[in-house]
Amino acid sequence: MAKYRREYGEFVVEGVKPVSDAVAAGAQIVCAAAAYSQMGLAEKLFENKPFPLYAMPDDVFASLSETETAQGILLCARIPQEEWLPKERGFYLYCDGVSDPGNAGTIIRIADAVNADGVLFSPECADVYSGKTVRSAAGSFFHVKVYTKMESGCLEKLRKLRYAVAGGILDPDSVGYTKAELAPPVAVVIGNEANGISKRVRELCTQKVIIPILGQAESLNAAVAAALLCYEVRRKEGRLE
């Protein structure tokens, strides 16, 4: 629960791949648990690690799991408290009120795929450390820097560093995303699924871009839009064919 994540500063990682990635990435692990059927794997993964490993019957583990098909292994890790220090010529994603944890996790996965320097989540976003977000991000959760409770002032800081701040905004002066100036240093802004980018953040955008919709769809999913914009950043930079 979010209340206990905030109170203890810890979150749960569940599943063989995410747990393996957490261990490989050097996450600050507090403890781990495994079903009897997965104890062989757990002992191998956590060999010589300085935290307790709890074993339990498979049915007991299943009652603890948030997933329908429990994989029999999980760990509890500390939430990172790293300070955000922007690079001079970096590439960041800013999530402005992205409320769906599945979208939040997928955006982290996209950031990993394009080798972005980090994902900044506004205070209004979904809980980044919820089980659904962590699962949606898959192993990427431990491959890319994630920062939470980032107010719009961080975009002002990036603008002072001469970053382009690009957001999907439907205005008369908006340009197609393939024509926008998106090469790093750049911050790509992803807005709320229902309401888009907030007024304050809109005012901070230096690039207003649109992704054309040729059919009858009302809009694109937030994570889909993020993927298109992020790959366009790398294309503009010359890192894609």
Buried (B, 14 or more C-beta within 10 A) or exposed (E): EEEEBEEEBBBBBBBBEBBBBBBEEEBBBBBBBBBBEBBEBBEEBBEEEEEEBEBBEBEEBBEEBEEEEBBBBBBBBEBBEEEEEBBEEBBBBBBBBBBBBBBBBBBBBBBBBBEBBBBBBBEEBBBBBBBBBBBBBBBBBBBBBBBBEBEBEBBEEBBEEEBBBBBBBEEEEBBEBEEBEBBBBBBBBBBBBEEBBBEEBBEBBBBBBBBEEEEEEEBBBBBBBBBBBBBBBBBBBEEEE
